[in-house]
């Protein structure tokens, strides 16, 4: 681009005309700066701050047609229209424009000009005028307005504005969310901790906790402890510790200290004896089911008032792991009938005879998480324990442990647990998919594990922005995935190299008349808007390949644009009996204007020995379950998605062979992908990265009946008003009865019958 258009989303009226013409002509890059007091175009060494001049400058640079006298009149109209306050004056101007456009597509001539952009911008910036257009009394003006707004370049400008505004709001929200920071925090003294259990792989829920702990540690120039909560030898393994550290590295999280709860087993044992001696804990051999029932109903254990000597004797027996010892546990003597059931004498020690992966067979007794966590937090100097609000009922229990043992106080900071629709976070449920070979492993792109989402193409920066945007929210909700993937797209789009691929199913051979006699290789940027991404080699030849889908859309003698090459006219098409295109002949028309073509087509030079194409596979995935949120009584096996992996064979340009596994790129007009290495048969594999749009994140299993299938059966593919809908809502009569409801519209157009009327 030759220039830069700097502006703020706060400007009022907003310079829509300048913004949209900048994206249409591609002569100025949008640069949103919230500190900007106005709109400024830096172009060819000069600065322009008047919107009208900016529009004229960019129109001229972009080669837009101009009729000075007529154009000036519309510029004057655009200047006065937003300032008009009297309704008759506004309506008179709209009536005049509507009459003018009754038999015209554009304001001047047969193409878009500066006049269209300046008037469209004036209307866009007036809430009053937009409201009047919605009355359907200026149908021609509305049609023209909608056409300009529907242009790809206009949508790009609108999206850029929305994202800039959202980014500002998000940053403000994040800043506001953390403005108060942590209770009693002092710079240089804050210590946070992330305490995963080494019994599996980290998932996206753990990622939030880890990122928040690191965020606050850095915010206060403090310290982050990574502590493995290894108090249950039944589930824990050394290899899980290694994978968790690798997962944290994938998230760019690095602790200042690495510890284990097992480092403190001796101290925890002594503190448990202290509780017993002080009458704050007792031994209990009540069976688990009965204990659960007694706690629920507020019934005291028969051992609650046993002597200290008896309790110590049973605890010593537990330590040996004898048959008698394993019958007992140690319970904190908090309350029998507290309304908060978490305070009803919880278990703090229990027996486990299995080999511990770090301490071996030294211990037969292990502290529970509820006992060990507050104790070790205090011992290690943690100042602020960050934990999800599902533990909120147990916060008083946490404080009781510290107070009862006379330990240093630790502050608790609650945040909401992270949940997503169509997503299982339970280790047990995820294990079921692995065990039943429904996924390739714990790093499967369908999994919410850190490894899975990273392999799917989610960046650490997108994840961090999303997590911080949640702030200290206490709302327990199931998030949609669209916000996260939209953030991700914003991060990868400016840096993802662009390549091309043609689907192997039905590729169409094309002869290009006027093309080079022999193949030519040109060096082009991998990213047109970011030359720092690098360069690629593109082969130009008279024999190329196109996608069947594109070929089917071509009209005879239609002018199209071959991307990175120029315009061409469709001179001949051949098809087989099924309607499938078998060959096409194009005639180059390089003097044609790419802005006037509706179709911008990717293509590849036909493969040869010297210039081969690469056999590759594109992978896409669906959610593992078909239900957005599982209810308490749901069995997840009942809602497993029948098919969750989709493969498409393609031929890709040879530039993709330079990619390294894990690199993100874009196959233009197909989507963003992450290179997943080679498959067993040697083909390159690319995993589709959702971009946040509805089509990319919708559950494929929930799609309606395929239209093609219905047509083959002779059924109507068009939905009807009496299509049954499964709903729990009660039935009621239609408000307007059975008659068709029509909305009268004032129009100068002639009347026509409804072509779909039967």
N, C-alpha and C positions, 0 to 999 in steps of 0.2 A: 504494500500500500504506500501511496505517496505522502499521506498526511495522517494526522491524529485529531480526533474530535474529543475534546475534554469537556465534561459536564457532570452535574450532580443530579441524583435522582430527586432531590428536594426542590429543584427549580420549578417555579410557578409563574406563568404557564410553562409547561415543559416543552422544550423545542423538538416536538415530534417530527416535523418536516426535515430538519437537519439530521436527526438521528436515522430516519428511515432512508433518506437519499444516500447517506454515507454507506449503509450496508448494501443498497441496491447497486450503486456504482462501484463499490469496493475500492474507492479512492481515499477513504479515511477510516482508520480503525477507531472503534469506540473505546474511550478511556473514562470510566466513571470515577470521579474524585469528589467525595462528599464535602471537601473544603472549597470546591469551586463556587464562585459567586455568580457565574454566568456560563454561557457556552462559548467555547473557543476552538477555532479550527487552525491548527498549525499545518500550513500547506506551502510547499515549495519555498520555504524560508520566510514566509510572512504569517502574521496572525490576524484572523478575522473573528470579530466578536458579534457582528450583526447576523441574526439567523437568515434573513432574506439574502444577504450577500453570500453566506455560507452555502445556501441551497443553489444559488446561481453558479457559484464557483465549482461545486461538485458536479452539477449538471453539465457544465461545459467540459470539465475534465473527463466525465464519463461518456461524452459523445451524445448526449441527449439532444433531440431536435429542439429548435428554439424559434419562435416567432415573436420578436421583441415587443411589438405593439400589443398583441393579444396577451402575451405572458405578463406584461406589466400591469394590465388591468386586473388579472387574477391575483397578483401580488398585493395590489391595493385592496382588493376584496378581503384577502387573508388578513390584512392588517386591521381592517375596520370591523370585520364580522364578529370576532370574539369580544369586542368592546361594546357592541350593540346591546342595549338593555331593554328597549321597547320591543315587545313581542311582535307587533305588526312589521317593524323593520327587519327583524330576523326572519319572519315567515316570507316576506317579500324576496329576500335574498335567496332563501331556500327554494322558493317557487321558481325563481329565475334559473337557478342551477338545474333544477329538476326538468324544466322545459328544455333547457339546452342539451341535456343528456338523454332526452327521450329517444333520439335516433343516433346517438354517438356513444362510443365506448370510452373515449377519453376527452378531456376538456379541449385539447388542441390537436388536430391531426389524428393520425392512426396509431400513435405510440405514446407511451408515458413521457411526460415532459416535466420540467420544473414546476409548471403550473399545477399539475396534479398533486405533486408532493406538498407544495406550500398550502393549497386549499385543504387537502386531506389533513394536514397537521393542524390547521386552524380549527377544523371541526373536531378532531380527536381531542383537542385540549379544552373543549367547551362542554361541560356536563349538561348545560341547558340544551344545546343544539343536539347532542346525542340523544337526549330524552325526547326531543321533538321528532327525530328520525324514527324512533321506535313506535310512533303513532301510525306508521304505514301510510302516510299521506304523501310521501315523496319517494315513490318506489324506484325511480330511475337514479336519483341521487343516492339512495340506499344501496342499490345494486353496484354503482360505481365505487362507493365508499367501501363496501364489503370486498370488492375485487382488489382494491389497493391493499387492504388489510390482509387479504389471504395470500399475497405474494410471499414466496419463501424468504426473500430478503426482509420484508416487513416483519414476518414472524420471528426471524432471527433477531431483529432490533428489539421487538417486544420482549422476547425471551431474555435478552441481555439486560434490559431494563429491570425485568422482574427478578432476575438472579442477583443483580447488583443491589436492589432494594432489599431482597431477602437476606443477602449476605450482611448488609448493614444492620438489619434487624436482628439477625442471628448473633452478630458480634456484640451488639448492644445488649441482647438478652443474656449472652454468656457472661459479659462483663458485669451486668447487673446481678446475675445469678450468684456470682462468686465475689461480689463487692464486699459482702460482710466477711467472707473468708471463713476460717475455722475459729471456733470459740477459743479465746485466750491464746491464740497462736502468736509466737514471736519469731521474727526473722532469724534464721540460723539455728533455731532450737526445735523446729517441728520434725517429728519422726513419724512416718506412716509405715504400714506394713501390708503386704499382700500374702495371705496364708492359704495357698491351695493345698488340697489333699492329693498326694501322689498316687491316685487310683484311676487315672484316665487322662484324656486329652482336654485341654482348655477349649471352651466354646465361647461364642460371642458374648454371653452373659458375664463370664469371667473377665473378658477383655475390658468391659466397662469398669469393673472394680479395679483392675490393674492400672488402667489409664488414669482414673481419678486419683489413685494413690500416688502415682508418679507426678501428676499435674500439681498436686498440692505440695509435694516434697520440693519440686523445683520452684514453685511459686514463692515459697518461704525460704528458699536456699537451705533446705533441710536434708533429710536422709530418708531413703526408702529401703525397707527390709523385705527381702523375699524369704518367707519362712514356710517350709514344708510342714504341714500339720499331719505328722506321721504317727497317729495314736491308734490306728486300727490295722494290725498286721493281716487281717483277713483279706483286705482289698488292695493293699499298697505294695508297690514294686519300685526297685531302683530305676528300672527303665522308664517308668512314668516320670520320675524326677528329671531325667535327661530330656524327655520329650517336652515337658512343661517349660524347661529353660529354653529349649529351641523355639517353642511357641511364643514365649515372651520376646525372644530376639526377633521373631517375625513381626512382632508388634512394635519393635524398637523400644522395648522396655528393659532397662538394665538396673538392677538393684545395687545399692551401695554395700549391702551386707547380705550374705546368704546363710540362713540358719535352719535348724530343725527343732520341732517341739521335743523330739527325743533327746536333744542336748540337755534338756532340763528335767529328765525323768527322776533323777535323784532328788532334786529340789521339790518337785511336785509331790513325790512320795512323802517327804518330810512335812510339807504343808498339809497334806491330807491327814497325817497323824496329829498335827497341831489342831486341825478342825475337830477331830474326834476327842482329843483331850479336853478341848474347851467346850465340849457338849454341843458343838455346832454341826456334827455329822454322826451318823450311826450306821451299823451294818444291818443288812436286811436280806433274808432268804425267801421273801415272798415271790411266788412264781410270776413271770412277766405279765400274763394275761390278767391275773388277779390284781397285780400292782397297778396296771393301767386302769382297771375298773375302779379301784379304791381312789386313785388320784382324781379320776373324773368325778366321782361322787363325793369327794372331800372326806374320805374315811382314813383315819390314821392307821399306819402299819402297827402290827402287834409288837414290833421290835423298836418302835420309836423312842421308848423310854428305857431301853436297856442300859445297863451300866457302862461307863467308859471302859472298864476292864474287859467286859464281854466284847465290846465293839473292837477294841484293840486286838483281842485274841482272834476274832474272826478275820480281821484285816491281815494279821500275820499268817493265818491259814490260807487266805486268798493268795498271798505273795508266793507261797510254795507251789501253788497250782494243783493242790491235792484234790481228790474227789469231793471232799467236804468243802474245800475252799471255793471251788468253782460254782457252788450253789449260792454263794453270797455276793452282794455288791455293797458299795458304800453310797449312802444318800445324804445330801445336805439337809440339815434340819431348819428349813425356812418357814414353811407354813403347811397346814393340812388343807385348809379350805379357802385360800386366797382366791378372789374372783379371777385373777390372772393365773391360769392353770400352770404356766411355766414356773411359778414359784411354789408349787406343791411338791416339796421335797424331791428335787431332781437327782438322778444318779450322777455321781462324780467319779466313781472308779468301778471297773468291772474286770473280770478275768478273761484272758484270751491265751490259749496255750500254743498258738501257732508261732513259728519262727519269724522274728522281726527282721526286716531287710537291712537294718543298721545295727541294732543292739543284739541280734542273735536270739539266744535263749535265756538271756539274763533276767528278763522280766516276764512274769506270768500275769501281771496286772497292768492296766493301762488307764490313764485318765480320760474322761470324756472331753469332747471339744468344749462344752460349756464350762468345764472347770479349767482346762489347760489354757484356753485362749486368753481370758482376762489375766490369769497369773503370768503367763509368758509375755503378754503385752506390757505389763507393768515392769517385769524384770528387765526386759530388753530396752526400756526407755521410750516405748511408743507413747506419743503425746495425744494422737488422735486416731481412733480406730474407726475406719470407714467400713460400713457394712450395709447390706440391703435392708429395707424396712420390713422384710418378712421376719427379721429377727427382733422387731420392735418389742414384742411381748416378752422377749428374753433379755432386753436391756436392763431391767431392774435386777434380774438374776446375775448379770455380768457385774453390776455395781456391788451387789451383795457379796460376791466372792472376794472382791478386792477389799471391801470394808471389813469383812469378817476376818481376813488374814492380815489386816493392818498394812496393806501394800500401797504404793504410790498410786494416786488416782489417774485414770485415763479417760479422755473425753470420747464420746461416741458421736459420729456424724452419719446420719441416715441418708440413703438415697434409694430411689425406686429400682426394683429389679427390671432387667431388660428382657422383654418378651416380644416375639415376632409372630405374625400370622403364618399358618401352615408350617410351623417350625417346632420340632421337638428338641428340648434341651436336656431331658433326662438321660443320664449315662446308661441306665438299664435299657431304655427304649432304643437308644442309638446302637447299643451293643447287639440288640436283636437284629438290626439291619445288617450289621457286619457278619454276625454268626450265620445268617440265612443267605449270605452272598447276594444281597440286593444292592450293595454298594461295593466299591473296589477297596475300601478300607477307611480308616479314620481321617484320611486327607481327601476323601471323595468330595467333588465340587458341590454335591447335593447336601453335604453335612454342614451344620452351623458351627463346627469346630473352627478354631483359628486357622488350622491348616486347610480346611475345606474352603472357607470364604476367601482366603488368600489365593488359593489355587483357582478359584472362580474369577479372580481379577479385582477383588476389593482392595483398595490401597489403604495403607496405615493412616494417611492423612485424612481420608474421607471418614474412616472409622473414628478418628480422634475428634474431628469436627462434630460428628454426630453425637458422640458421647458427651462432649462438653456442652453441646446445645441443650442436652437434657437438664444440665445443672443439678440443683438439689431437689428436683421435682419428686414429689411423693406419690404421684399418680401411678397406679398399677394398671397399665394398658398393654394391649398387644399391638405393637407398631406394625404399620405396613412397611414393606421393603422399599417403596418408591423413593422416599426421601433420601435414604442412604445411598441407593444406586444413582440418584440424580446428583448428589454431592460428588460421588465417585466420577461420574462422567465429566463434571466440570473440572476435575483435577487432571484426568487423563487426556481429555480432548486436545489441549494445547501442545502436548508433547508426544502423542501417539503417532508414529509414522503411518503413512497411508500406502496400502498396497491394493492389488486387484486380484479377484478370483472369479472363475466362471464355473457354474454348476455343471458337473459331468452328465447329469441326467438331461439330455436333450440339447446339448450345446449346438450352436448353429454356425456352420462355416460361412464366411462372408468374403466376397471379392470386392475390393475397394478400387474403383476406377479412379485413376489420377494419383494412386499411391506410388511409393518408391518401387523402382524396377527390382531392386534387391533390398533385403532388410537393412534398416539403418538403426543405429543405437544412439540415443540421446541421453544426456545426464539431466535429470530433473530433481527438484527438491522432494524429499519424502513428506514434507508438510509445507504447503504453499504459504501459510501464514507464520511459520516458524522455521527459518532456514537453519537454525542451530541443530535441528533434529538430524540433518545430514542430507545426503544425496542418494539417488537410486538410478539404475540404468533401465530405460524403457525402450523396447524394441518396436519400431514402426515398420509395417509391412503391408503389402497389397492383399494378403490373405490373413484374415483375423477371425477370432471366435467371439460370439456374443451369447448371452443367456437366452434360453428359449422364452422366458417370460417377457424379456424386452422385445424380442423379435415378434412375438404375437401381438404386441401393442402397436406396431408400426402400421401406418396407413400408406397407401400407394402415393409416391411422390412427396411424402412428408419430409420436412427438413428436421434433422436431429443434430445433436452435438456429440461428437466422440470426445470424451474428456481428455484433456492434455494434447489434443490434436487440432480439432476444429469442426466446422459443420460439414454435414454430408446429406445427400438427398437419396431417399429410398427409391431405387429405380425398378427393382424386380424382386419378387418374393415367390418361392416355390414351397408347396406344402404337400404332405401325403394325404391319404384318404381320411385319416383321423383328424386332420386339421393342424397337425404338428408341422412347424416350419422346418424345412430341410435345407434351404439355402437362401441367401440374400445377395443382391448386388447393390452396392452403394456408390454414389458418385461424389467425390470430394467437392465441397463448396466452401473453401477456406475463407472467402471474402464475406461469408454469411455472418450475421450477428448472433452470438450465442445467447444474448439476452432475450431474443425473440423465440427461441425454441423451448418447447415444453419438456423435452426429454434430453437429459444429460446422461450418456451411456458409458459404462465401463466396458472395456474390451481387452483382449490379449492377442498378440501376434500368434498365428498358428505355429505350433511347435515344430522345431526342426532339430537336426543333429547339433547344429551350432548354437541354437537358441531354444533349449528345452523348456517345458513347463513342469511344475512340481505337482506331483500327486499328493493331495492332502485331504484331511477329513475335518469338517466343522462339527463341533459337538454342542448341543443345547440340552438343557435339563429342565425338568418340572419339579415341583415340590414333592416330597416323599409321602405326604398325606393329602387327602382331598378336602379336609375340613379345616376351616380357618382357625378355630379354637376348640380344643377337646374339652368336653364337659367332664365332671367328676366321675360319672358312671360309664364314660366311653371307653371302649377297648380300641387302642390305636391300631391293632392288627386289622380291624374291620374297615378302616378308612385308608389303607395303604394304596397309593396311586398305582394303577396297573402297569403303566409304562412311564418311566421317568428319564430315559436317555434317548436322544434323537441324533442320528448321524446323517451327514450329507457329504458326498464325495465332490471335490472340486479340483480344478486345475488352477494353481496359483502362479503368479509371476516369480521368476527365479530369485528375486531380491529377498524373499522370505527365508532363504537358506542362511542368511547372515544373522538371523535372530538367535538369541540364546533362550533357553528354557526359562519361563517366568516373565519374559518381556511382553509388554502390552502394545498392541498395534490396532489398526483399523483396516478391514477390508471395505473399501468405500462402497456405499449403498447396500452393504450387508450387515455391518455392525462392528462393534469393538470386540476384540478377541485377545486372549492371553495364550501365548505359545506354550503348549504342554509337552513338548518333546516329541519323540517318535513312538509309534505304536509297535507292537510285536512284529507286524509285517513291514516295518520300515517307513510307513507313511507319517508325514508330519501331522500333528494334531493341534487344533486350535479350539479353545473353549470360549463360547459366546459370553460376553460380559453384559448383563442387563444394564440398560441405560436409564431406567426410571420411568420410561413411558409405559402406559397401561399394557400394551401388547407384549412388552418384554417381561413383565412381572406377573401377568395373569396366569392362573392355574389352567394348564392345557386340559386337564382331566375334567374341568367344569365346563368345557365348551359345549355349545348346543349341537344338535344333529347336523352333520355335514351337509351343506347345500347340494353338492354334487350327487351325494347318495340319494337324497330325496328326489332330485330331478330324474335320476335313473329309474326310480320306482314310479315315476309319473305323478308324484305329489307336488304341490305348490311349494316352492322354496321361500316364498314371501310369507312372513308371519301374519297371522290374521288376528282380528280383535277378540276372537273367541278361543284363542289358544289357551289351554288350561295351564294354570300356574299353581305350583305347590306352595301354599301359604297357610299360616296359622291365623291369619286375620279373618274376622267375621265377614259374611257376605252382605252387601247392600245394593239397592237399586241404583242405577246410574242417575245422576242428578238431572240430566237433560232428557231422560227417556231414551227411546231407541232411534230418534231422528238424528240425522247428521247435523253437526253443529258447524256453522260457517262464520267466519269472521270477515265482515265487510271491509274492503280496502278500496280507497279512492285511487283510481288509476286511469291514465289516458290510453292504456293498451286495450286492444280488442279482446272480447271474451272467447275462451276456448273450452271445450268439453274436457273433463278429466279423462286422460287416455287410459287410466287404470280402472275406470269405472266399468263394472260388469252388469 
